[in-house]
Amino acid sequence: SQLTAHSSQLTAHADYVIGRVFCQALKQAFSHFCEEAFYAPYESGVA
């Protein structure tokens, strides 16, 4: 029973880490998308 508690704790931690990394990547991708969508037209001459 101690082993199952430990493994479920590990699973919860893995879910947390995966969720954090996924959200981070999603936020980065979304902000990049926003830059491309909204700022690129105004900075068409600036690379």
mmCIF entry with sequence, helices, sheets and N, C-alpha, C, O atoms, coordinates in Angstrom:
data_MODEL
# 
_entry.id   MODEL 
# 
_entity.id                         1 
_entity.type                       polymer 
_entity.pdbx_number_of_molecules   1 
# 
_entity_poly.entity_id                      1 
_entity_poly.type                           'polypeptide(L)' 
_entity_poly.nstd_linkage                   no 
_entity_poly.nstd_monomer                   no 
_entity_poly.pdbx_seq_one_letter_code       SQLTAHSSQLTAHADYVIGRVFCQALKQAFSHFCEEAFYAPYESGVA 
_entity_poly.pdbx_seq_one_letter_code_can   SQLTAHSSQLTAHADYVIGRVFCQALKQAFSHFCEEAFYAPYESGVA 
_entity_poly.pdbx_strand_id                 A 
# 
loop_
_entity_poly_seq.entity_id 
_entity_poly_seq.num 
_entity_poly_seq.mon_id 
_entity_poly_seq.hetero 
1 1  SER n 
1 2  GLN n 
1 3  LEU n 
1 4  THR n 
1 5  ALA n 
1 6  HIS n 
1 7  SER n 
1 8  SER n 
1 9  GLN n 
1 10 LEU n 
1 11 THR n 
1 12 ALA n 
1 13 HIS n 
1 14 ALA n 
1 15 ASP n 
1 16 TYR n 
1 17 VAL n 
1 18 ILE n 
1 19 GLY n 
1 20 ARG n 
1 21 VAL n 
1 22 PHE n 
1 23 CYS n 
1 24 GLN n 
1 25 ALA n 
1 26 LEU n 
1 27 LYS n 
1 28 GLN n 
1 29 ALA n 
1 30 PHE n 
1 31 SER n 
1 32 HIS n 
1 33 PHE n 
1 34 CYS n 
1 35 GLU n 
1 36 GLU n 
1 37 ALA n 
1 38 PHE n 
1 39 TYR n 
1 40 ALA n 
1 41 PRO n 
1 42 TYR n 
1 43 GLU n 
1 44 SER n 
1 45 GLY n 
1 46 VAL n 
1 47 ALA n 
# 
_struct_asym.id          A 
_struct_asym.entity_id   1 
# 
loop_
_struct_conf.conf_type_id 
_struct_conf.id 
_struct_conf.pdbx_PDB_helix_id 
_struct_conf.beg_label_comp_id 
_struct_conf.beg_label_asym_id 
_struct_conf.beg_label_seq_id 
_struct_conf.pdbx_beg_PDB_ins_code 
_struct_conf.end_label_comp_id 
_struct_conf.end_label_asym_id 
_struct_conf.end_label_seq_id 
_struct_conf.pdbx_end_PDB_ins_code 
_struct_conf.beg_auth_comp_id 
_struct_conf.beg_auth_asym_id 
_struct_conf.beg_auth_seq_id 
_struct_conf.end_auth_comp_id 
_struct_conf.end_auth_asym_id 
_struct_conf.end_auth_seq_id 
_struct_conf.pdbx_PDB_helix_class 
_struct_conf.details 
_struct_conf.pdbx_PDB_helix_length 
HELX_P HELX_P1 AA1 GLN A 2  ? CYS A 34 ? GLN A 2  CYS A 34 1 ? 33 
HELX_P HELX_P2 AA2 GLU A 35 ? TYR A 39 ? GLU A 35 TYR A 39 3 ? 5  
HELX_P HELX_P3 AA3 ALA A 40 ? GLU A 43 ? ALA A 40 GLU A 43 5 ? 4  
# 
_struct_conf_type.id          HELX_P 
_struct_conf_type.criteria    ? 
_struct_conf_type.reference   ? 
# 
loop_
_atom_site.group_PDB 
_atom_site.id 
_atom_site.type_symbol 
_atom_site.label_atom_id 
_atom_site.label_alt_id 
_atom_site.label_comp_id 
_atom_site.label_asym_id 
_atom_site.label_entity_id 
_atom_site.label_seq_id 
_atom_site.pdbx_PDB_ins_code 
_atom_site.Cartn_x 
_atom_site.Cartn_y 
_atom_site.Cartn_z 
_atom_site.occupancy 
_atom_site.B_iso_or_equiv 
_atom_site.pdbx_formal_charge 
_atom_site.auth_seq_id 
_atom_site.auth_comp_id 
_atom_site.auth_asym_id 
_atom_site.auth_atom_id 
_atom_site.pdbx_PDB_model_num 
ATOM 1   N N  . SER A 1 1  ? 0.844  -1.205 0.000   1.00 0.00 ? 1  SER A N  1 
ATOM 2   C CA . SER A 1 1  ? 0.000  0.000  0.000   1.00 0.00 ? 1  SER A CA 1 
ATOM 3   C C  . SER A 1 1  ? 0.875  1.248  0.000   1.00 0.00 ? 1  SER A C  1 
ATOM 4   O O  . SER A 1 1  ? 0.503  2.282  -0.555  1.00 0.00 ? 1  SER A O  1 
ATOM 5   N N  . GLN A 1 2  ? 2.036  1.138  0.627   1.00 0.00 ? 2  GLN A N  1 
ATOM 6   C CA . GLN A 1 2  ? 2.954  2.275  0.622   1.00 0.00 ? 2  GLN A CA 1 
ATOM 7   C C  . GLN A 1 2  ? 3.493  2.503  -0.792  1.00 0.00 ? 2  GLN A C  1 
ATOM 8   O O  . GLN A 1 2  ? 3.706  3.639  -1.216  1.00 0.00 ? 2  GLN A O  1 
ATOM 9   N N  . LEU A 1 3  ? 3.709  1.398  -1.509  1.00 0.00 ? 3  LEU A N  1 
ATOM 10  C CA . LEU A 1 3  ? 4.245  1.471  -2.862  1.00 0.00 ? 3  LEU A CA 1 
ATOM 11  C C  . LEU A 1 3  ? 3.238  2.140  -3.799  1.00 0.00 ? 3  LEU A C  1 
ATOM 12  O O  . LEU A 1 3  ? 3.614  2.962  -4.635  1.00 0.00 ? 3  LEU A O  1 
ATOM 13  N N  . THR A 1 4  ? 1.958  1.786  -3.657  1.00 0.00 ? 4  THR A N  1 
ATOM 14  C CA . THR A 1 4  ? 0.945  2.386  -4.522  1.00 0.00 ? 4  THR A CA 1 
ATOM 15  C C  . THR A 1 4  ? 0.814  3.874  -4.235  1.00 0.00 ? 4  THR A C  1 
ATOM 16  O O  . THR A 1 4  ? 0.626  4.673  -5.152  1.00 0.00 ? 4  THR A O  1 
ATOM 17  N N  . ALA A 1 5  ? 0.913  4.245  -2.966  1.00 0.00 ? 5  ALA A N  1 
ATOM 18  C CA . ALA A 1 5  ? 0.830  5.659  -2.619  1.00 0.00 ? 5  ALA A CA 1 
ATOM 19  C C  . ALA A 1 5  ? 1.993  6.417  -3.249  1.00 0.00 ? 5  ALA A C  1 
ATOM 20  O O  . ALA A 1 5  ? 1.829  7.528  -3.753  1.00 0.00 ? 5  ALA A O  1 
ATOM 21  N N  . HIS A 1 6  ? 3.170  5.796  -3.213  1.00 0.00 ? 6  HIS A N  1 
ATOM 22  C CA . HIS A 1 6  ? 4.354  6.441  -3.773  1.00 0.00 ? 6  HIS A CA 1 
ATOM 23  C C  . HIS A 1 6  ? 4.209  6.591  -5.287  1.00 0.00 ? 6  HIS A C  1 
ATOM 24  O O  . HIS A 1 6  ? 4.526  7.643  -5.840  1.00 0.00 ? 6  HIS A O  1 
ATOM 25  N N  . SER A 1 7  ? 3.731  5.539  -5.957  1.00 0.00 ? 7  SER A N  1 
ATOM 26  C CA . SER A 1 7  ? 3.621  5.579  -7.409  1.00 0.00 ? 7  SER A CA 1 
ATOM 27  C C  . SER A 1 7  ? 2.548  6.577  -7.839  1.00 0.00 ? 7  SER A C  1 
ATOM 28  O O  . SER A 1 7  ? 2.704  7.251  -8.858  1.00 0.00 ? 7  SER A O  1 
ATOM 29  N N  . SER A 1 8  ? 1.459  6.679  -7.071  1.00 0.00 ? 8  SER A N  1 
ATOM 30  C CA . SER A 1 8  ? 0.422  7.640  -7.426  1.00 0.00 ? 8  SER A CA 1 
ATOM 31  C C  . SER A 1 8  ? 0.932  9.062  -7.214  1.00 0.00 ? 8  SER A C  1 
ATOM 32  O O  . SER A 1 8  ? 0.560  9.979  -7.945  1.00 0.00 ? 8  SER A O  1 
ATOM 33  N N  . GLN A 1 9  ? 1.793  9.237  -6.203  1.00 0.00 ? 9  GLN A N  1 
ATOM 34  C CA . GLN A 1 9  ? 2.398  10.544 -5.970  1.00 0.00 ? 9  GLN A CA 1 
ATOM 35  C C  . GLN A 1 9  ? 3.311  10.897 -7.140  1.00 0.00 ? 9  GLN A C  1 
ATOM 36  O O  . GLN A 1 9  ? 3.328  12.035 -7.610  1.00 0.00 ? 9  GLN A O  1 
ATOM 37  N N  . LEU A 1 10 ? 4.075  9.895  -7.606  1.00 0.00 ? 10 LEU A N  1 
ATOM 38  C CA . LEU A 1 10 ? 4.956  10.099 -8.754  1.00 0.00 ? 10 LEU A CA 1 
ATOM 39  C C  . LEU A 1 10 ? 4.144  10.468 -9.985  1.00 0.00 ? 10 LEU A C  1 
ATOM 40  O O  . LEU A 1 10 ? 4.517  11.359 -10.748 1.00 0.00 ? 10 LEU A O  1 
ATOM 41  N N  . THR A 1 11 ? 3.018  9.767  -10.169 1.00 0.00 ? 11 THR A N  1 
ATOM 42  C CA . THR A 1 11 ? 2.171  10.037 -11.326 1.00 0.00 ? 11 THR A CA 1 
ATOM 43  C C  . THR A 1 11 ? 1.617  11.454 -11.262 1.00 0.00 ? 11 THR A C  1 
ATOM 44  O O  . THR A 1 11 ? 1.578  12.161 -12.269 1.00 0.00 ? 11 THR A O  1 
ATOM 45  N N  . ALA A 1 12 ? 1.188  11.863 -10.069 1.00 0.00 ? 12 ALA A N  1 
ATOM 46  C CA . ALA A 1 12 ? 0.657  13.207 -9.909  1.00 0.00 ? 12 ALA A CA 1 
ATOM 47  C C  . ALA A 1 12 ? 1.738  14.233 -10.212 1.00 0.00 ? 12 ALA A C  1 
ATOM 48  O O  . ALA A 1 12 ? 1.473  15.254 -10.846 1.00 0.00 ? 12 ALA A O  1 
ATOM 49  N N  . HIS A 1 13 ? 2.961  13.959 -9.756  1.00 0.00 ? 13 HIS A N  1 
ATOM 50  C CA . HIS A 1 13 ? 4.067  14.882 -10.007 1.00 0.00 ? 13 HIS A CA 1 
ATOM 51  C C  . HIS A 1 13 ? 4.364  14.948 -11.499 1.00 0.00 ? 13 HIS A C  1 
ATOM 52  O O  . HIS A 1 13 ? 4.608  16.026 -12.041 1.00 0.00 ? 13 HIS A O  1 
ATOM 53  N N  . ALA A 1 14 ? 4.345  13.788 -12.164 1.00 0.00 ? 14 ALA A N  1 
ATOM 54  C CA . ALA A 1 14 ? 4.595  13.747 -13.603 1.00 0.00 ? 14 ALA A CA 1 
ATOM 55  C C  . ALA A 1 14 ? 3.518  14.536 -14.337 1.00 0.00 ? 14 ALA A C  1 
ATOM 56  O O  . ALA A 1 14 ? 3.824  15.299 -15.254 1.00 0.00 ? 14 ALA A O  1 
ATOM 57  N N  . ASP A 1 15 ? 2.266  14.359 -13.942 1.00 0.00 ? 15 ASP A N  1 
ATOM 58  C CA . ASP A 1 15 ? 1.173  15.103 -14.562 1.00 0.00 ? 15 ASP A CA 1 
ATOM 59  C C  . ASP A 1 15 ? 1.381  16.600 -14.376 1.00 0.00 ? 15 ASP A C  1 
ATOM 60  O O  . ASP A 1 15 ? 1.141  17.388 -15.291 1.00 0.00 ? 15 ASP A O  1 
ATOM 61  N N  . TYR A 1 16 ? 1.830  16.986 -13.181 1.00 0.00 ? 16 TYR A N  1 
ATOM 62  C CA . TYR A 1 16 ? 2.060  18.395 -12.877 1.00 0.00 ? 16 TYR A CA 1 
ATOM 63  C C  . TYR A 1 16 ? 3.158  18.961 -13.762 1.00 0.00 ? 16 TYR A C  1 
ATOM 64  O O  . TYR A 1 16 ? 3.013  20.038 -14.340 1.00 0.00 ? 16 TYR A O  1 
ATOM 65  N N  . VAL A 1 17 ? 4.267  18.216 -13.862 1.00 0.00 ? 17 VAL A N  1 
ATOM 66  C CA . VAL A 1 17 ? 5.392  18.681 -14.671 1.00 0.00 ? 17 VAL A CA 1 
ATOM 67  C C  . VAL A 1 17 ? 4.995  18.770 -16.138 1.00 0.00 ? 17 VAL A C  1 
ATOM 68  O O  . VAL A 1 17 ? 5.280  19.757 -16.815 1.00 0.00 ? 17 VAL A O  1 
ATOM 69  N N  . ILE A 1 18 ? 4.327  17.715 -16.618 1.00 0.00 ? 18 ILE A N  1 
ATOM 70  C CA . ILE A 1 18 ? 3.895  17.700 -18.017 1.00 0.00 ? 18 ILE A CA 1 
ATOM 71  C C  . ILE A 1 18 ? 2.934  18.863 -18.276 1.00 0.00 ? 18 ILE A C  1 
ATOM 72  O O  . ILE A 1 18 ? 3.032  19.547 -19.295 1.00 0.00 ? 18 ILE A O  1 
ATOM 73  N N  . GLY A 1 19 ? 2.008  19.077 -17.341 1.00 0.00 ? 19 GLY A N  1 
ATOM 74  C CA . GLY A 1 19 ? 1.057  20.174 -17.495 1.00 0.00 ? 19 GLY A CA 1 
ATOM 75  C C  . GLY A 1 19 ? 1.760  21.518 -17.538 1.00 0.00 ? 19 GLY A C  1 
ATOM 76  O O  . GLY A 1 19 ? 1.417  22.377 -18.351 1.00 0.00 ? 19 GLY A O  1 
ATOM 77  N N  . ARG A 1 20 ? 2.744  21.704 -16.664 1.00 0.00 ? 20 ARG A N  1 
ATOM 78  C CA . ARG A 1 20 ? 3.487  22.962 -16.635 1.00 0.00 ? 20 ARG A CA 1 
ATOM 79  C C  . ARG A 1 20 ? 4.243  23.181 -17.931 1.00 0.00 ? 20 ARG A C  1 
ATOM 80  O O  . ARG A 1 20 ? 4.184  24.257 -18.525 1.00 0.00 ? 20 ARG A O  1 
ATOM 81  N N  . VAL A 1 21 ? 4.959  22.142 -18.365 1.00 0.00 ? 21 VAL A N  1 
ATOM 82  C CA . VAL A 1 21 ? 5.743  22.252 -19.596 1.00 0.00 ? 21 VAL A CA 1 
ATOM 83  C C  . VAL A 1 21 ? 4.822  22.515 -20.782 1.00 0.00 ? 21 VAL A C  1 
ATOM 84  O O  . VAL A 1 21 ? 5.122  23.337 -21.648 1.00 0.00 ? 21 VAL A O  1 
ATOM 85  N N  . PHE A 1 22 ? 3.692  21.802 -20.807 1.00 0.00 ? 22 PHE A N  1 
ATOM 86  C CA . PHE A 1 22 ? 2.749  21.948 -21.904 1.00 0.00 ? 22 PHE A CA 1 
ATOM 87  C C  . PHE A 1 22 ? 2.173  23.363 -21.927 1.00 0.00 ? 22 PHE A C  1 
ATOM 88  O O  . PHE A 1 22 ? 2.082  23.982 -22.988 1.00 0.00 ? 22 PHE A O  1 
ATOM 89  N N  . CYS A 1 23 ? 1.783  23.875 -20.752 1.00 0.00 ? 23 CYS A N  1 
ATOM 90  C CA . CYS A 1 23 ? 1.233  25.223 -20.677 1.00 0.00 ? 23 CYS A CA 1 
ATOM 91  C C  . CYS A 1 23 ? 2.279  26.247 -21.093 1.00 0.00 ? 23 CYS A C  1 
ATOM 92  O O  . CYS A 1 23 ? 1.971  27.212 -21.792 1.00 0.00 ? 23 CYS A O  1 
ATOM 93  N N  . GLN A 1 24 ? 3.517  26.032 -20.661 1.00 0.00 ? 24 GLN A N  1 
ATOM 94  C CA . GLN A 1 24 ? 4.601  26.939 -21.009 1.00 0.00 ? 24 GLN A CA 1 
ATOM 95  C C  . GLN A 1 24 ? 4.767  26.978 -22.523 1.00 0.00 ? 24 GLN A C  1 
ATOM 96  O O  . GLN A 1 24 ? 4.849  28.050 -23.122 1.00 0.00 ? 24 GLN A O  1 
ATOM 97  N N  . ALA A 1 25 ? 4.817  25.791 -23.136 1.00 0.00 ? 25 ALA A N  1 
ATOM 98  C CA . ALA A 1 25 ? 4.987  25.696 -24.582 1.00 0.00 ? 25 ALA A CA 1 
ATOM 99  C C  . ALA A 1 25 ? 3.802  26.332 -25.296 1.00 0.00 ? 25 ALA A C  1 
ATOM 100 O O  . ALA A 1 25 ? 3.965  27.019 -26.304 1.00 0.00 ? 25 ALA A O  1 
ATOM 101 N N  . LEU A 1 26 ? 2.609  26.094 -24.760 1.00 0.00 ? 26 LEU A N  1 
ATOM 102 C CA . LEU A 1 26 ? 1.401  26.634 -25.367 1.00 0.00 ? 26 LEU A CA 1 
ATOM 103 C C  . LEU A 1 26 ? 1.414  28.154 -25.298 1.00 0.00 ? 26 LEU A C  1 
ATOM 104 O O  . LEU A 1 26 ? 1.080  28.826 -26.274 1.00 0.00 ? 26 LEU A O  1 
ATOM 105 N N  . LYS A 1 27 ? 1.803  28.703 -24.135 1.00 0.00 ? 27 LYS A N  1 
ATOM 106 C CA . LYS A 1 27 ? 1.875  30.152 -23.978 1.00 0.00 ? 27 LYS A CA 1 
ATOM 107 C C  . LYS A 1 27 ? 2.899  30.749 -24.930 1.00 0.00 ? 27 LYS A C  1 
ATOM 108 O O  . LYS A 1 27 ? 2.658  31.786 -25.548 1.00 0.00 ? 27 LYS A O  1 
ATOM 109 N N  . GLN A 1 28 ? 4.062  30.074 -25.044 1.00 0.00 ? 28 GLN A N  1 
ATOM 110 C CA . GLN A 1 28 ? 5.105  30.558 -25.933 1.00 0.00 ? 28 GLN A CA 1 
ATOM 111 C C  . GLN A 1 28 ? 4.614  30.544 -27.374 1.00 0.00 ? 28 GLN A C  1 
ATOM 112 O O  . GLN A 1 28 ? 4.778  31.521 -28.105 1.00 0.00 ? 28 GLN A O  1 
ATOM 113 N N  . ALA A 1 29 ? 4.009  29.430 -27.774 1.00 0.00 ? 29 ALA A N  1 
ATOM 114 C CA . ALA A 1 29 ? 3.513  29.297 -29.136 1.00 0.00 ? 29 ALA A CA 1 
ATOM 115 C C  . ALA A 1 29 ? 2.433  30.341 -29.400 1.00 0.00 ? 29 ALA A C  1 
ATOM 116 O O  . ALA A 1 29 ? 2.388  30.933 -30.478 1.00 0.00 ? 29 ALA A O  1 
ATOM 117 N N  . PHE A 1 30 ? 1.561  30.566 -28.413 1.00 0.00 ? 30 PHE A N  1 
ATOM 118 C CA . PHE A 1 30 ? 0.466  31.511 -28.585 1.00 0.00 ? 30 PHE A CA 1 
ATOM 119 C C  . PHE A 1 30 ? 0.983  32.939 -28.692 1.00 0.00 ? 30 PHE A C  1 
ATOM 120 O O  . PHE A 1 30 ? 0.511  33.708 -29.529 1.00 0.00 ? 30 PHE A O  1 
ATOM 121 N N  . SER A 1 31 ? 1.959  33.303 -27.843 1.00 0.00 ? 31 SER A N  1 
ATOM 122 C CA . SER A 1 31 ? 2.500  34.656 -27.896 1.00 0.00 ? 31 SER A CA 1 
ATOM 123 C C  . SER A 1 31 ? 3.248  34.858 -29.210 1.00 0.00 ? 31 SER A C  1 
ATOM 124 O O  . SER A 1 31 ? 3.218  35.946 -29.785 1.00 0.00 ? 31 SER A O  1 
ATOM 125 N N  . HIS A 1 32 ? 3.925  33.799 -29.688 1.00 0.00 ? 32 HIS A N  1 
ATOM 126 C CA . HIS A 1 32 ? 4.620  33.879 -30.966 1.00 0.00 ? 32 HIS A CA 1 
ATOM 127 C C  . HIS A 1 32 ? 3.597  34.066 -32.078 1.00 0.00 ? 32 HIS A C  1 
ATOM 128 O O  . HIS A 1 32 ? 3.808  34.861 -32.994 1.00 0.00 ? 32 HIS A O  1 
ATOM 129 N N  . PHE A 1 33 ? 2.487  33.331 -31.999 1.00 0.00 ? 33 PHE A N  1 
ATOM 130 C CA . PHE A 1 33 ? 1.414  33.443 -32.981 1.00 0.00 ? 33 PHE A CA 1 
ATOM 131 C C  . PHE A 1 33 ? 0.839  34.855 -32.972 1.00 0.00 ? 33 PHE A C  1 
ATOM 132 O O  . PHE A 1 33 ? 0.572  35.431 -34.027 1.00 0.00 ? 33 PHE A O  1 
ATOM 133 N N  . CYS A 1 34 ? 0.650  35.414 -31.764 1.00 0.00 ? 34 CYS A N  1 
ATOM 134 C CA . CYS A 1 34 ? 0.121  36.770 -31.656 1.00 0.00 ? 34 CYS A CA 1 
ATOM 135 C C  . CYS A 1 34 ? 1.085  37.768 -32.283 1.00 0.00 ? 34 CYS A C  1 
ATOM 136 O O  . CYS A 1 34 ? 0.663  38.688 -32.982 1.00 0.00 ? 34 CYS A O  1 
ATOM 137 N N  . GLU A 1 35 ? 2.381  37.588 -32.034 1.00 0.00 ? 35 GLU A N  1 
ATOM 138 C CA . GLU A 1 35 ? 3.368  38.476 -32.632 1.00 0.00 ? 35 GLU A CA 1 
ATOM 139 C C  . GLU A 1 35 ? 3.292  38.394 -34.148 1.00 0.00 ? 35 GLU A C  1 
ATOM 140 O O  . GLU A 1 35 ? 3.268  39.415 -34.835 1.00 0.00 ? 35 GLU A O  1 
ATOM 141 N N  . GLU A 1 36 ? 3.255  37.166 -34.666 1.00 0.00 ? 36 GLU A N  1 
ATOM 142 C CA . GLU A 1 36 ? 3.182  36.968 -36.112 1.00 0.00 ? 36 GLU A CA 1 
ATOM 143 C C  . GLU A 1 36 ? 1.914  37.612 -36.668 1.00 0.00 ? 36 GLU A C  1 
ATOM 144 O O  . GLU A 1 36 ? 1.945  38.268 -37.709 1.00 0.00 ? 36 GLU A O  1 
ATOM 145 N N  . ALA A 1 37 ? 0.805  37.417 -35.964 1.00 0.00 ? 37 ALA A N  1 
ATOM 146 C CA . ALA A 1 37 ? -0.483 37.864 -36.476 1.00 0.00 ? 37 ALA A CA 1 
ATOM 147 C C  . ALA A 1 37 ? -0.657 39.375 -36.373 1.00 0.00 ? 37 ALA A C  1 
ATOM 148 O O  . ALA A 1 37 ? -1.161 40.011 -37.299 1.00 0.00 ? 37 ALA A O  1 
ATOM 149 N N  . PHE A 1 38 ? -0.234 39.953 -35.235 1.00 0.00 ? 38 PHE A N  1 
ATOM 150 C CA . PHE A 1 38 ? -0.555 41.350 -34.987 1.00 0.00 ? 38 PHE A CA 1 
ATOM 151 C C  . PHE A 1 38 ? 0.596  42.314 -35.226 1.00 0.00 ? 38 PHE A C  1 
ATOM 152 O O  . PHE A 1 38 ? 0.375  43.452 -35.642 1.00 0.00 ? 38 PHE A O  1 
ATOM 153 N N  . TYR A 1 39 ? 1.840  41.865 -34.964 1.00 0.00 ? 39 TYR A N  1 
ATOM 154 C CA . TYR A 1 39 ? 2.960  42.798 -35.066 1.00 0.00 ? 39 TYR A CA 1 
ATOM 155 C C  . TYR A 1 39 ? 3.657  42.725 -36.414 1.00 0.00 ? 39 TYR A C  1 
ATOM 156 O O  . TYR A 1 39 ? 4.196  43.727 -36.885 1.00 0.00 ? 39 TYR A O  1 
ATOM 157 N N  . ALA A 1 40 ? 3.656  41.548 -37.046 1.00 0.00 ? 40 ALA A N  1 
ATOM 158 C CA . ALA A 1 40 ? 4.359  41.371 -38.313 1.00 0.00 ? 40 ALA A CA 1 
ATOM 159 C C  . ALA A 1 40 ? 3.908  42.380 -39.378 1.00 0.00 ? 40 ALA A C  1 
ATOM 160 O O  . ALA A 1 40 ? 4.763  42.955 -40.052 1.00 0.00 ? 40 ALA A O  1 
ATOM 161 N N  . PRO A 1 41 ? 2.617  42.616 -39.555 1.00 0.00 ? 41 PRO A N  1 
ATOM 162 C CA . PRO A 1 41 ? 2.190  43.566 -40.598 1.00 0.00 ? 41 PRO A CA 1 
ATOM 163 C C  . PRO A 1 41 ? 2.763  44.965 -40.394 1.00 0.00 ? 41 PRO A C  1 
ATOM 164 O O  . PRO A 1 41 ? 3.018  45.681 -41.362 1.00 0.00 ? 41 PRO A O  1 
ATOM 165 N N  . TYR A 1 42 ? 2.964  45.356 -39.133 1.00 0.00 ? 42 TYR A N  1 
ATOM 166 C CA . TYR A 1 42 ? 3.471  46.697 -38.853 1.00 0.00 ? 42 TYR A CA 1 
ATOM 167 C C  . TYR A 1 42 ? 4.984  46.757 -38.957 1.00 0.00 ? 42 TYR A C  1 
ATOM 168 O O  . TYR A 1 42 ? 5.565  47.831 -39.117 1.00 0.00 ? 42 TYR A O  1 
ATOM 169 N N  . GLU A 1 43 ? 5.633  45.568 -38.862 1.00 0.00 ? 43 GLU A N  1 
ATOM 170 C CA . GLU A 1 43 ? 7.090  45.542 -38.900 1.00 0.00 ? 43 GLU A CA 1 
ATOM 171 C C  . GLU A 1 43 ? 7.559  44.806 -40.149 1.00 0.00 ? 43 GLU A C  1 
ATOM 172 O O  . GLU A 1 43 ? 8.581  44.120 -40.124 1.00 0.00 ? 43 GLU A O  1 
ATOM 173 N N  . SER A 1 44 ? 6.814  44.949 -41.238 1.00 0.00 ? 44 SER A N  1 
ATOM 174 C CA . SER A 1 44 ? 7.128  44.188 -42.443 1.00 0.00 ? 44 SER A CA 1 
ATOM 175 C C  . SER A 1 44 ? 8.517  44.519 -42.972 1.00 0.00 ? 44 SER A C  1 
ATOM 176 O O  . SER A 1 44 ? 9.145  43.686 -43.626 1.00 0.00 ? 44 SER A O  1 
ATOM 177 N N  . GLY A 1 45 ? 9.009  45.739 -42.694 1.00 0.00 ? 45 GLY A N  1 
ATOM 178 C CA . GLY A 1 45 ? 10.329 46.118 -43.170 1.00 0.00 ? 45 GLY A CA 1 
ATOM 179 C C  . GLY A 1 45 ? 11.419 45.777 -42.184 1.00 0.00 ? 45 GLY A C  1 
ATOM 180 O O  . GLY A 1 45 ? 12.600 45.873 -42.518 1.00 0.00 ? 45 GLY A O  1 
ATOM 181 N N  . VAL A 1 46 ? 11.054 45.376 -40.966 1.00 0.00 ? 46 VAL A N  1 
ATOM 182 C CA . VAL A 1 46 ? 12.039 45.089 -39.932 1.00 0.00 ? 46 VAL A CA 1 
ATOM 183 C C  . VAL A 1 46 ? 12.164 43.577 -39.763 1.00 0.00 ? 46 VAL A C  1 
ATOM 184 O O  . VAL A 1 46 ? 11.168 42.893 -39.527 1.00 0.00 ? 46 VAL A O  1 
ATOM 185 N N  . ALA A 1 47 ? 13.382 43.057 -39.884 1.00 0.00 ? 47 ALA A N  1 
ATOM 186 C CA . ALA A 1 47 ? 13.582 41.610 -39.755 1.00 0.00 ? 47 ALA A CA 1 
ATOM 187 C C  . ALA A 1 47 ? 13.911 41.270 -38.310 1.00 0.00 ? 47 ALA A C  1 
ATOM 188 O O  . ALA A 1 47 ? 14.117 40.102 -37.982 1.00 0.00 ? 47 ALA A O  1 
# 
